[in-house]
Amino acid sequence: MTSSNKITVIRGDTHTLHLTFRANDELLDLTGAIVFLTVKQDLNDPDTLAQISKSIGNIPNPTLGVVDIELTEDDTSVAGEYWYDIQLKQASSSVQSSLKGKFIIEQDVTLRVS
């Protein structure tokens, strides 16, 4: 779920971030684009120390401007408060940060899965 650019998920859960990209109220054609999600404990950490790092380059139906970023159990395995941003690199090589904010992985209550 998102609220004022804050994303909150539960530790160990899978989660899908559903993003729609627009420019001037028009859906943005994402043909040839890459979407990056980076989640870090400290803003100054190098990307190699990211808690979560995703690159989505094969976008189904790119003309619809929609990208789903799938978070796995491993991605959300460590509860804590992090920083994130989502960047769009268009086919023209221009890069824009579209969202940034706090990324919260809350401790879950139920630990058993079977």
N, C-alpha and C positions, 0 to 999 in steps of 0.2 A: 504494500500500500504506500501511497505517496501523499505527503501533506507539506506544503510550502517547501518543496524540494528535499524533504526528508524521506528517506526510504527506510521502512522498518520490516524486518523479517524475523521469524522464529528460528533459533539455533537448530540445525539439522534438517530443516524443511527444504523441500524443493520449492522454487518460486519462479514465475515468469514475469519479467518486466516487459510490458507492452507499450512500445513507443510509437508515436506518430509524428513525423517531421513535416513541418509546414514552412513556407516562405510567402509572405504577403497574403496570408489566409488561403493559399493554394497548397495542395499536397505536393511535397517535394519528390521529384523523380530520383530514386536512389540507385539507378542503374550504374554499376561500376563503383559504387560507394563502399566504404568500410565504416562500421560503427564500433567504437571502442568504449568499454566500461572498465574503469580502474577504481579499486577500493583500497585505501591505504590507512594505516593507523596514524601516520604523521604526513602532512602535506609535503614535507621536504624529502620523504623517503624516495629512493629511486624506484622505478617501476618494477624492478626485479624483486623488491620486497613487498609487493602488493599482496594483500589478503585475497583479492579476487582480481583477475585480469581476463577480460573476454574481448575477442575480435570477431565481429560478424561481417564476413565478406560475401557470402553467398546468400543474398537476400531473396527469398521467394516473393514474386510479384512486386518488384522494386518500384513500379510506377504508382503503387498505392501509397508510398511514403511510410510504410509500417515495418517495424522491426521488432521481433521478439527476442529477448535475451534470457536464456534459460539458466537459472542458478541451480546447482546440484546440492545434495546433502554435504558433500565435501566443501563446496564454496561457503556454506553457511555453518560450518562446524565449530567455529570459535566465537562465542558470544563476546560482544564488545561494542564500542562506539568508534566509528571510522569516518573517513572522508571519502567522497566519491566524485567522479565526474564522468560525463558521457560526451564523447567527441565524435563528430561526423567528418570523415575525410571523403570529399566528393571525388568523382572521377577526374575532375580538373585539378586535383591535388590540393584544393583549398581545404583548410581545416577550421572547423568551428566547434567551440564547446557549447553544447546545447543545454546541459543541466549540470549543476553541482550542488553539493550540500552534505548533510550528515547521512551516514548509512549505519543504521542500528541493527545489530543482531542480538535479539533478546534471548535470555536463557529460557529454555523450554521447561515445562513442569514434568511431563511424561517422558521418561528416558527409554522405556522399553519399546520395541518395535515388533514384537511378536508375542 
